[in-house]
Amino acid sequence: MKLYAPSYYKKFKCIADKCDHSCCVGWEIDVDPEALEKYENCKAPYGAEVIDSIVKDETPHFKLVGDERCPHLDENGLCKIILELGEDYLCGICREHPRFYNYTSVSEVGIGMSCTEAARIILSSPDYAEILCIGESSADPDSIDFDGRAYREEMYRILADRTQSYSSRLTEIYQRYSVNIGEDSIWLDAIDSLEYLDDSHRQLFTKYSADCTAIGNDEYRERFLAYFIYRHVTEAFDIDDLRSRLSFCLFCERLFTSLIASENAKSLNEIATLARIISEEIEYSDDNTAALTELAEDLNSLSRKH
Ligand code: SF4
């Protein structure tokens, strides 16, 4: 079936040694069976080093070294597997990162904000609603009747209507999909109970307030929300699921707004760093995403009962 992507997708290229927050540091990198087989059959001298660096437990992964670095990241910030063996020897995660996929009646790909370079591209692209066919995908279409993509288009029509102020567009989205914000204290408790890669971010996220305004940064807030909608709403399987997913996205937008305001972030780099932190700590943790989505779901069903 066809593979689609936002038009900004093709601007992405890993900046490798110029990256100030490499994804090769701090994350455990799993080695998929196909890559493991390639490494085991590799005759080049570096193949043996790759094999020695893999912990072969239930999920094989690279053993991180000092400061939680991937053992194949050299002192110049370059990947030794690419340098010594070529890109074909990358494992699936390294080849794909920061790409993610949505599977509905079609396949869609995007770039994830946990990569600051991707965050910079997303936040500087006003044309997020332009979704282009970029090729074919080998995945099969799903059999769900509900059309999350059509709802996403409707949300994008509201979000991209720049004849209205950003706050009016946001209010329209909350109202049209009956999203209940809930008290700050409820969200602050939830923020405190999340798991964190860097515990200082727990403190940072307590700056959350639904009343925050990040004056002059509406275009960044709009593009941030559009990205979250693309990534998290598209695969909704019914209207209640869609509402919960959207509520999660709107919470992340409020958190983003709160952090821009509290940190007085002004430049694209400063703002992209905050987007990256939210992405890395929240949407790249299945547990955190599930906890916040469930809370949003509870708040919505509570408000429907009253
Ligand atoms: S975070 Fe992004 S730009 Fe940096 S090394 Fe990883 S993929 Fe490349």
Residues whose N, C-alpha, C, O or C-beta is under 5 A from the ligand:
A	BS01	SF4	C14 I15 A16 C19 H21 S22 C23 H97 P98 C115 T116 E117
